[in-house]
């Protein structure tokens, strides 16, 4: 059986998603309107939605009662 290669993330998921969203938006700014630009903007919106879902899942309102 193969061993899994494990490593620790140095940045949080939210930081990585924010960086990716900014990179996509920056690249989209350089392009003329077209399918590639639309795809980059769509990916940036997905990353921002994922950040919101992550924040919602980590909110204290969702903790199990103790």
C-alpha positions in Angstrom: 0.0 0.0 0.0 1.2 3.5 -0.8 2.0 5.9 2.0 0.2 9.2 1.9 2.3 12.3 1.6 1.2 14.6 4.4 2.2 18.2 5.0 1.0 21.0 7.2 -0.5 24.0 5.6 1.3 27.2 6.5 -1.7 29.5 5.8 -5.4 29.1 6.7 -8.0 28.0 4.2 -9.5 31.4 4.2 -6.2 33.0 3.4 -5.5 30.6 0.5 -9.0 31.2 -0.9 -8.6 35.0 -0.7 -5.2 34.8 -2.4 -6.7 32.6 -5.2 -9.7 34.9 -5.6 -7.4 38.0 -5.9 -5.1 36.2 -8.4 -8.1 35.3 -10.6 -9.5 38.8 -10.5 -6.1 40.3 -11.3 -5.6 38.0 -14.2 -9.2 38.7 -15.4 -8.5 42.4 -15.4 -5.7 41.9 -17.9 -7.9 40.0 -20.4 -10.4 41.3 -22.9 -14.0 40.1 -22.5 -14.4 36.4 -23.4 -14.8 32.9 -22.1 -11.4 32.8 -20.3 -12.1 36.0 -18.4 -15.6 34.8 -17.5 -14.2 31.6 -16.2 -11.7 33.5 -14.0 -14.4 35.7 -12.6 -16.6 32.7 -11.9 -13.7 31.0 -10.1 -13.1 34.1 -8.0 -16.8 34.2 -6.9 -16.6 30.5 -6.0 -13.6 31.1 -3.9 -15.4 34.0 -2.1 -18.4 31.8 -1.5 -16.2 29.1 -0.1 -14.7 31.7 2.3 -18.2 32.6 3.5 -19.2 29.0 4.0 -15.9 28.3 5.9 -16.6 31.3 8.1 -20.2 30.2 8.7 -19.1 26.6 9.6 -16.5 28.0 12.1 -19.0 30.4 13.7 -19.7 29.8 17.4 -23.4 29.5 16.7 -22.9 26.1 15.1 -21.1 24.5 18.1 -22.7 21.4 19.7 -24.2 22.0 23.1 -22.0 21.0 26.0 
